[in-house]
Amino acid sequence: MTDVTTTPTYGESPRSDAGQTRLRSGGQILVDELLVHGVDHIFCVPGESYLAVLNALYDSPIKLTVCRQEGGAAMMAEAYGKLTGRPGVCFVTRGPGAANASPGLLIALQDSTPMILFIGQIERQVRGREAFQEVDYRAFLGPLTKWVTEVDQPQRLPEIVSHAFHVATSGRPGPVAIALPEDMVVELAAASLGKRYQTPEPVPSPTDMERVEDFLRQSARPLVIAGGSRWDQASVNLLATFAEVYAVPVAASFRRQSLFPATHPNFIGDLAVGSSSALIDYVRKSDVILLIGGRLSELPSQGYTLLQIPCPAQTLVHVHPGAEELGRVYRPELPINVSPRAFCKALSGLRSVRVPERAAHVREGRRIYEAWTDEPTVVPGDFNLGAVICALREELPDDAIVCNGAGNYAIWVHRYYRFRRFGAQLAPTTGSMGYGVPAAVAAKRVHPDKLVVAFAGDGCFLMNGQEFATAVQYELPIVVIVLDNGMYGTIRMHQEREYPGRVIATDLTNPDFAAYATAFGGYGERVTATGEFMPVFRRAVASGRPAIIHCVVDPNALSPGQSLSAVRKQALEAAGRR
């Protein structure tokens, strides 16, 4: 059985009898097809290789966000895909532009996010000569995408764009890249308009759901792990109802915390870098694991040690929209090839049978979570990020969107902030630095009425901090919290663990980030102590401008549970014993 999900309509359809036969440039055909498929927003860095497309966008209702670097543009498109479930669309120029955009493709690939990257390309007649900025995109971007192609004939654009949207959204979502030769987008052609893409939505069979129910009835210690993509708020709500009725605890996979409300009594935490040992032990003791949407990849699986490979000791029910993922690492007792949306809807059809004897099991998991997150640990220095995040979780509304890139600072965010709604978290499972600021810009473009906060380390921020200028240009009052400890903290941690005291290549000399904000026309303040933070944060929000709060962090405050000096001491002691 299969349902079909049809994308909603945005703006006016370009379909008309005249549009079927009149000559249009390749650029105009492309823009008309984007409208057919519901595109309402494009992120780009302009390039001479696709000027004809920009010209067609001039008269289009599609919103355009012009970015300062292609990596930021691609990450914005990826964040759009996460927030909406529809492909984020990005345009960049050839060669260096495409190379700069490639990190966004990797994020979309590993985070299972629908995205389409259009790349300006050299003219068709000079191929193979290593022309100016010539790149073979099939070879270059093949490993980073679900599909890469190049359009040779403008009349084929409706076919190729349609296929791109279907590939990006079907099964396990992911990125597609399409190269657009410069002469192709100016060539005139007659092309019929396509039809809006549809995402097939298979549903679980009755037999599969009966087996799921049987496993749950017989289980003393079941567990749901929620991850991946193709969720929405309705499926999150259905999962919460199921968890209550069947007395099943729910954990979130790495950087997927908005898939279940942290305030719910059945939520027991997230499987991530720095998860509590008590939670890891709790998962290992489970007898039935219902893995919905996720892959249980390296980080949430604690380096592939959480479950035995290939045959877990637990009864594993693996629900995933990509058939290729079922049995790829873990051999499930029951593989179900459907999306989380379809599966959660099917869960609501199970018989409502309460299992009161499992209530104690749920309470045990909840106690583990609350003990781990209620109170911030004491850290070296005057600024305690854990205390700041605990204050923010009381201050921010439920629908606030919290973004971050990568670095040790993110451990505090994931541990202490309590995500309460679907779509409240934008964070890359790839561990990509430089993601938080572009993601925040995209979030504010998509949801202008929501409060958007980005966390970034000093190293992380300066990888895409130039997109703060984009926030200023479009008057997007995001709040960026920069944690400045003067080093690449995660790398220093590993350095001290492996080569204690031999510090090289990890120290940073940073600017005044508050002055950086004001130089762009935003709001900036500097914070050196925990008690200063909340008044500054409220002033930043009240300013109505894009803001940066520059927080000075003691470099010894490595993580919530360990200082840098302690890591070095342990490594030296271990070396001495050897």
JOHU-V72792 format. One record per residue. PHI is phi as a letter, one per 30 degrees, with the letter a starting at -180 (NA if undefined). OMEGA is omega in degrees with one decimal (none if undefined). NEAR is the number of other ideal C-beta (glycine too) atoms within 12 Angstrom. Layout:
phi={PHI,PHI}
omega={OMEGA,OMEGA}
near={NEAR,NEAR}
This chain:
phi={NA,b,c,b,c,c,d,d,d,b,i,c,d,d,d,a,d,d,d,d,b,d,d,b,d,e,d,d,e,d,d,d,d,d,d,e,d,i,d,c,a,b,c,a,b,d,a,d,d,b,e,d,d,d,d,d,d,e,c,c,d,d,d,b,c,d,c,c,a,d,d,d,d,d,d,d,d,d,d,e,d,d,d,c,i,c,e,d,c,b,c,b,d,d,h,e,d,d,d,d,d,e,e,d,d,d,d,d,d,d,c,h,c,d,a,b,c,c,b,d,b,d,d,d,d,c,e,i,c,h,d,e,i,d,b,d,d,d,d,d,c,e,d,c,b,d,a,b,b,b,c,c,b,d,d,c,e,e,d,d,d,e,d,d,d,d,d,d,c,d,h,d,d,a,c,b,b,b,d,b,e,d,d,d,d,c,d,d,a,c,b,d,d,d,b,e,d,b,c,e,b,e,c,d,d,e,d,e,d,d,d,e,d,d,e,d,d,d,d,c,b,d,a,c,c,c,a,i,b,i,c,a,d,d,d,d,d,d,d,d,d,e,d,d,d,c,h,c,d,b,c,c,d,e,h,b,d,d,d,a,d,d,d,d,d,c,d,b,k,b,c,a,d,i,d,d,d,d,d,d,d,d,d,d,d,d,c,b,c,c,c,c,i,c,c,h,d,e,d,d,d,h,i,h,c,d,c,d,c,c,c,d,d,d,d,c,c,c,c,a,d,c,e,d,d,d,i,d,c,c,d,d,d,b,d,b,c,b,d,e,e,d,d,d,d,d,e,d,c,d,d,d,c,d,b,d,d,c,e,d,d,d,d,d,d,d,d,e,d,d,d,d,b,d,c,d,d,d,b,d,j,d,c,c,d,d,d,d,d,d,d,d,d,d,d,d,d,e,c,d,c,c,c,a,c,b,k,d,e,d,d,d,e,d,d,c,d,c,d,c,b,d,i,d,b,b,a,d,d,d,i,d,d,i,d,e,d,e,d,d,d,d,d,d,d,d,b,d,d,c,d,b,b,c,c,a,d,d,d,d,d,d,d,b,d,d,d,e,d,d,d,d,e,c,h,c,d,d,c,c,c,c,c,c,c,i,a,d,d,d,d,d,e,d,d,d,d,c,b,e,i,c,d,a,i,c,d,b,c,c,d,d,d,d,d,e,d,d,d,d,j,c,c,b,b,c,b,b,b,e,d,d,d,d,e,d,d,d,d,d,d,d,d,i,b,e,b,b,c,d,c,d,c,d,d,d,d,d,a,e,c,a,c,d,d,d,d,d,d,d,d,d,d,d,d,d,d,d}
omega={-178.1,167.0,175.4,176.8,179.6,-178.9,179.2,-179.7,177.6,178.7,-177.9,176.5,177.9,-175.3,175.1,179.0,-180.0,-178.7,-179.3,-169.3,-175.0,177.8,177.6,174.8,175.7,178.2,179.8,177.1,-179.0,-178.8,177.2,178.3,177.0,176.2,177.3,-175.9,171.6,180.0,178.6,-176.0,176.3,174.3,-173.5,158.5,-172.5,177.7,-178.1,-177.4,178.0,178.4,-179.9,176.7,177.6,178.9,178.0,178.9,-178.1,-178.0,-175.1,174.1,-179.4,176.0,-179.4,172.1,-179.5,-173.1,-175.6,177.7,-172.8,176.5,177.2,179.9,-179.2,178.4,175.0,178.6,178.2,178.5,175.3,178.5,177.1,-174.0,-171.1,-172.4,176.9,-178.1,168.2,-174.4,-178.1,174.9,176.2,178.8,-172.1,171.5,-178.4,178.7,178.2,179.0,178.3,-178.0,-172.0,176.8,177.8,176.2,178.7,177.7,-179.4,-179.3,-175.1,177.3,178.4,-177.2,177.4,-176.5,175.2,178.3,174.4,-174.5,169.9,-174.8,176.9,177.0,-173.2,-172.4,180.0,178.9,173.3,-179.5,-167.8,177.3,-176.6,178.0,179.4,178.2,171.8,-172.8,176.5,178.9,-174.7,-171.2,179.7,-179.1,-176.6,-172.8,171.0,-178.4,174.4,176.7,175.5,-175.0,-179.8,-174.5,-177.0,-179.8,177.5,-178.1,178.6,179.1,-173.9,178.4,177.4,179.7,-179.7,179.8,178.6,179.1,-176.1,-172.2,-173.5,-179.5,172.1,-178.2,179.2,-174.7,173.5,176.7,-178.6,177.7,-175.2,179.1,-173.5,179.3,178.3,-175.2,175.1,-179.0,178.9,179.7,172.3,-178.5,176.5,178.1,176.7,175.7,-176.9,-178.4,176.5,179.2,177.1,-177.8,176.4,178.9,-179.9,177.9,175.5,179.6,177.7,-177.3,174.5,178.3,176.2,-179.4,178.8,178.4,-177.8,179.1,-175.7,-172.5,173.0,-176.8,178.3,178.0,170.1,171.0,-176.9,179.7,175.8,-177.7,-175.2,170.7,167.7,-176.9,179.9,180.0,175.0,178.8,179.0,178.1,178.9,178.3,177.2,-178.6,178.2,-175.0,-176.2,179.5,-179.1,174.8,-177.7,172.7,176.0,174.7,-176.1,177.9,174.5,-173.0,179.0,176.0,176.3,-175.8,-178.1,179.0,-179.1,-177.2,178.8,179.1,-174.6,175.1,-177.8,177.5,-169.4,170.3,178.4,175.1,-177.8,178.3,178.5,177.9,179.6,178.2,178.9,179.7,-178.7,-179.0,179.6,179.5,175.0,177.2,177.1,-177.5,-173.4,171.9,-175.4,179.4,-172.5,-175.9,-165.4,-174.6,178.3,179.8,-179.5,179.0,179.9,177.9,-173.6,176.8,175.6,179.8,5.9,-173.8,179.6,175.3,178.2,169.2,-175.9,169.1,-176.0,179.1,-177.7,-179.7,179.2,-177.4,-178.0,-178.8,-176.2,-176.4,-178.3,177.7,-176.7,177.7,-177.2,171.3,179.2,173.5,178.6,-173.0,177.7,177.8,173.0,179.2,-178.1,-177.7,-179.7,175.5,178.6,177.7,-177.8,178.7,177.4,178.6,-177.0,-179.4,179.5,179.0,-171.7,-178.0,178.1,-178.1,-179.8,177.8,177.9,-179.7,177.2,178.8,179.9,177.6,177.8,-179.0,-176.7,178.1,-177.8,-169.5,-173.5,-174.6,179.3,175.4,175.1,-179.1,177.4,174.2,-175.9,-177.1,-179.4,-177.8,178.5,178.5,178.2,-178.6,175.1,176.4,-179.7,-179.5,173.3,-174.5,-172.3,175.7,-177.3,-175.6,175.1,179.4,-177.5,-174.8,170.8,173.2,-177.3,-179.0,-178.1,179.2,-176.8,178.5,177.9,-178.9,-176.1,-177.7,-168.4,178.9,-178.4,179.5,-171.5,-178.6,174.7,178.5,-178.7,-176.7,171.7,-177.6,-174.1,176.1,176.1,-173.2,-177.4,174.3,177.1,-174.5,-168.2,-177.0,176.0,179.2,179.7,177.8,179.2,-178.8,-179.5,175.1,-178.9,-176.4,-175.5,-177.9,-178.7,174.7,-177.2,-178.1,177.2,171.5,178.2,169.4,-179.9,175.9,-179.6,-176.1,-173.9,173.4,175.0,-179.0,178.6,178.5,169.1,176.3,176.7,177.5,179.0,-177.6,-177.2,176.0,-179.0,-174.1,172.5,174.3,179.7,179.5,-177.9,178.9,-170.9,173.7,173.8,179.9,166.9,-166.7,-178.4,-179.8,176.4,179.1,-179.9,179.2,-179.3,179.9,-175.7,-176.6,-172.0,177.0,-177.9,-173.4,177.1,170.9,-179.9,177.5,179.6,169.4,-169.4,173.8,169.8,-174.1,175.8,176.5,175.2,-180.0,-177.1,177.9,178.2,-176.6,177.7,-179.5,179.9,172.3,-178.6,-178.7,178.5,-178.5,-176.2,-175.6,179.3,-165.5,-171.3,174.9,178.4,179.4,-179.9,176.8,179.3,178.5,-177.5,-178.5,-177.8,-179.7,169.6,-171.9,171.3,172.7,-176.5,-177.2,-179.6,-173.0,175.8,-178.8,178.6,179.7,-170.5,-178.3,-179.2,-174.4,-174.7,177.0,178.8,180.0,178.4,177.4,179.8,-178.8,-179.8,-180.0,178.9,178.8,178.8,178.2,178.9,179.3,178.3,none}
near={16,17,18,18,26,18,27,17,17,21,21,17,21,34,19,16,10,14,25,19,14,19,17,33,31,43,38,34,42,50,41,40,46,45,36,33,42,34,46,28,39,41,48,39,41,25,32,23,38,42,24,32,45,32,21,32,32,15,15,27,22,32,24,31,40,28,39,30,35,40,40,44,50,56,56,58,51,53,52,41,46,47,40,34,35,36,47,51,49,55,50,49,36,37,28,22,37,44,25,32,49,37,40,53,47,30,46,47,38,34,44,42,51,45,53,52,59,56,51,48,44,33,26,25,13,17,21,11,11,12,21,18,26,28,31,22,39,19,15,25,35,19,18,32,39,36,30,34,30,34,40,25,23,36,27,27,44,37,24,35,40,32,25,41,39,31,29,45,43,33,29,35,42,43,46,43,51,49,44,51,36,35,28,37,43,29,29,20,27,22,33,26,33,33,21,31,33,21,33,22,29,29,27,37,20,14,14,31,31,18,24,42,31,21,32,36,22,16,30,24,31,42,47,51,50,51,45,42,48,46,41,29,24,18,34,39,24,31,43,33,25,39,40,28,26,37,33,48,45,46,47,47,44,40,48,46,47,38,47,48,30,38,22,34,24,36,39,44,44,46,46,36,33,34,35,31,16,22,37,28,18,34,41,23,24,40,26,38,46,46,47,49,43,44,38,44,33,22,33,40,31,25,16,18,17,38,34,18,19,14,15,32,20,32,30,40,39,42,47,43,42,31,19,16,28,26,23,19,27,33,20,34,28,35,28,38,30,40,39,45,37,38,42,41,31,33,41,25,22,28,18,15,16,15,27,13,15,31,22,16,30,35,19,27,38,31,22,29,36,23,20,34,37,18,16,26,28,18,33,22,28,22,36,31,48,36,29,38,40,27,25,33,31,19,24,30,20,23,23,35,43,46,51,47,48,39,45,45,48,46,42,41,46,44,37,37,40,36,42,29,31,37,36,40,48,52,50,41,43,30,29,38,35,39,50,53,56,59,54,51,48,51,46,40,40,32,28,20,15,28,32,44,42,51,46,47,46,40,34,45,42,30,29,45,42,28,49,45,28,37,43,30,21,29,18,38,34,49,48,53,53,47,47,40,38,26,34,29,40,30,27,37,37,21,25,33,25,19,20,24,18,16,21,13,14,25,18,23,11,30,22,19,36,31,18,34,36,24,20,27,23,36,35,33,36,28,33,21,20,30,15,24,35,26,18,31,32,21,21,38,28,16,24,16,27,39,42,50,44,38,44,29,40,27,34,27,42,38,33,33,24,26,27,36,23,22,31,28,19,21,25,20,13,15,17,10,8,7}
